[in-house]
Amino acid sequence: MKSSALKKIVIVILAVLAAILLAGYLLISGAIKKNRVQPMDFTQDLNLKKPDPVKEQPSVLFLGNSMTYYNDLPSVFTQLSQSGGYMPEVYELTEGSYRLEYFADREDEVGSQVYDALENYTWDYVILQEQSGIATMGEDVMYPAARTLDTMIRQAQGEPVFLMTWAFKEGISIDFLPGLKYKESRAEMQTKIAGHYIDIAKELDALLAPAGIAFMRCASQFPEIELWDEDENHPSPAGTYLSACVLYKVLYDQSPEGLEYSGDLDPQTAGKLQLIAAGIE
């Protein structure tokens, strides 16, 4: 083959590759732009559903991942409840990185335990916490699993409670190609998470504990309180305490302000977090 012919073939191949890369770049760029959201107003009233009646000795099952078991949220909630005169029986089924999809799968190792718990025991409340990344996508994965679990929980004479998680401290940043980065601010990520939790809770007429919105309010009102762990994803002890306060406010329809239990926090910090949770309506 002559050198000139070979050069033409190489040029054609390079041109095709360049066209493919350009098309990919444009597709990804378009998808990124389409995926942008306008941050919500995190101070707005949420018109949350209230428990009817309030149960003073509720049986509570937590289903979640490391966002729940970090700093032992079930235990913090239990002690906070006892500080307010309530005596919940609290259990948990948690596993790192788990999604509601896995809990709703009878063939899954932990999912089979969920089926056993819901088919053989009765519960007042089952706390449902979705994986944060999945919660930003919502409909395709989160909603079907939530609907399955909702049916199971109600058959167990219980009521589902969606525990809305918080955005990562610095949001999301993904490098696709040189010069093409997807970045989502904390407010944008929280808006997506909040929207999906609010929508599915409304669809299923379920209780909603918006810890993620409480994080945003607290970060604005009391920026000196560190709500995130060093990894900037999981909750710090203060973040877990705030989540417990939000659950307290939602499940008992009572303000947590003035409760003596402060966990590992100083009373002043605990008081500020109680104040934030008290404003969740």
N, C-alpha and C positions, 0 to 999 in steps of 0.2 A: 504494500500500500504506500502510495506516495505521501511524502511529508505534508503537503498542502491539504490532502484529503483527510489525513489524521487530525490536523489542526482544526479543520471544519467540524469534524465529529466532536472533538473536545469542546469547541466553542458552543456547539448545539447543546451538549450535555450540561455544560456550565450554565447556559441560558435557562434550560429547563429547571435545574436546581434552584437558580436564583428566583425564577417565577414561583416555584413551590414555596420557597422561604418567604417571599413577599406575600403570597396568598395567605400563608399561615400567620404571618405577622399581622396582616389586615384583619383576619378572622378573630385572632386573639384580642387585638386592639379593639375591635368592634364589640366583642363580648364583654370586655372590661368596662367599656363606656356604658353598655346596656345594663350592667350589673350595679351601677352606682345608685345610691339612694340619698334622699334628702333626710338628714337627721331629724328625728322626732323631737318634740318638746317634752323633755323628761320631767318637767314640773307639772304637767297637766294631770287633772283628776282622771283616775282610771275606772271609776265606777265598778269596783270589784264586787263580785258576788260574796255574800256573807253566809256563814254557816247557820243552819236553822234545823234544830236548835244547836246552841253551843254545848259541846260535850266536856264535862269536867274530868273524866277519866277515859279519854279516847285510846283505842288501840290503833297504833300508827306503824305502817310499814314503809320504809324508805327504799326506793329502787333508784340507783344512780351509779355514778362512777367516782373517780378520784375527786371530783368537785364536791361530792358529798362526804366521802370518808376522810379527806384532808382535814386535819384538826378535829375530826370526829364530830361532825355536825349533829348526828342523831343524839349523842351524849350532851352536847351543849344545849340543844333544844330541850332535852329532858330536864336538865338542871334549871334552865331558865323557867320552864313550866312550873316546876316544883316551887321555885322562888315566888311565883305568882299564885300559888295555892292549887294548881292543877296537878293531876297525877296520871300522866299518860303512860301506857305500856308501849314501849318503842322497840322496834326490831328493824333490821336492815338486811338487804341483799344488794351488795355493791361489788363492782369489779372494775379495774382500771380500763379506761377507754371504751367502756360499754355504751351501747346505744339502746334506745327503747326497742329498736328492732330486734336486738338479741334477747331482751327480757321477754318479748312477745313470741319467741320461737321455742316451742316445746322440745325441739331436738337439741337446743343449745344446753350446755352443762348448767349454767346459772338459770337460763330460761326454764328448764325443767323444775328447778326449785321454786321459781315464781309460780308456775302452774300448781305445784303442790300446795304452796302457801295460800293461793287464792281459791283453790278447789276444796281444801280441807279445813280452812279456818275462816273466821269472819273478821272483818276490819272496819273501823270507822273511817280511817283515811289511809290512802296509799299515795305517797309522795313520788311523783314522776319527774326525774331530772334527765334531760336529753344531753347527749354529747354536744359541746358548744359548736363545733364545726358543722355538725348535722343540723343544729338549730338555725343556722344562718341560711340553710337551703330549704328547710321546711317541708313543702308539700309531698314530694316524691317518697321520702323515707320516714320522716318524723310522723306525719299525719296518719298513715295506715297503721303503724305500730301503736300510736296513741289510741286510735279507735278500737283496736283489738284489746288493749289493756283496759280501756274504759269499760268495755262490755264485761270482761272478766271481773273487774273490781265491783261493778254494780251487782253482778250475780253473787258476789261474796258479801253483799249487803253493805258495801263500802262506798266511799266517795273519792274520786281522784282529785289530787291536788297537784297542779303543775308548778314545779319550782323553777322559775325562770332564772337561768344562770347569767353571768356577767361577761362582757366582752373582755378580750385580752387587754392588758394595760396599754400596750402600744398599738392595738388593732392588729391587722393582718398585713404582711408584706411578703410577696412572692415574686421571685425573678423568673420570668419565662424565657426571654431571649435578651441578648445584649441590648440595652437601651429600652427594654420593654419590661416594666415592673408593674405588678398589681398591688396597689396599696389601699387599704381600707382603714379609716380612722377608728378609734375606739367608739366614737359616737355613731358612725355608720354601721359598724358591726353590731353594736347594741340595738340599734334600730331594727335591724333584720331579725335578731334573736327575739326582741320584744314583740315585734309584729306577728311572728309565727306562734309564739306562746299565747298571745292574746287571742289570735284567731281560733286556734284549736280549743282553747278553754271556753271561748264563747260558743263554738259549734257544739261542744259536748256538754255545755251547761255545767262546767266544772269550776272548782275553786282555783284561784291563781295566786301564787306567792311571788311577786315580782322583785326578787332579790337583785336582779341585774339593774333595774331602774333605781333601786335604793342605792346601789353602788354609784351610779351616775350622779344622783343627788348629793350623796355624801362627798364625793370627790370634788364637787363644785362648792359645797357649803363648808366642808372641813377638809381642805386639801392636805393638812398636816397629818391626817390619819392615813396610814398605809394599808390599803385593803387587799393588795396583791402580795403573793409570796415572791421570793427572789426570782423565780422563773417567769414572773409577770403574767402567768396564766391562772394558776391555782390561787385560792384565797389565803390570805394571811390569817392569823388568829382573829384579827379585827374583822376581816371579811366574813369569816365563818360566824362570828358573833352577830354581825349585822344580819346575815341570812337567817339565823335562829330567831332574831327579834322580828323579822318580817313574817316568819312562819307563826310566831306567837300572835302577832297582830291579826293575821288572817284566820287562824284556826280558832282563836278564842274571842275574836272581835273585841279585843281589849288593847289599850296602849301598854307597851312594855316599860314606859317611863316610870322610874322610881324602883324598879326591881333591884334587889340587893345583889343578886348573882351577876358577877362581871367576868367570870372565867379567868383568863390569864391577863386581863387588861386592868389598867388603873380605873378607878371609879369615874374619873372625869371623861376618859375616852368612851367608856361603856355608856355613860349618860348621853353623850353626843350621838352615838349609834342608836340608842333607844329613841331619841328624839326623831331621827331620820325615819325609823320604822313606824313611829307613831303617826307620821304624816302620810303613810301609804293608805289611800282610800280607793 
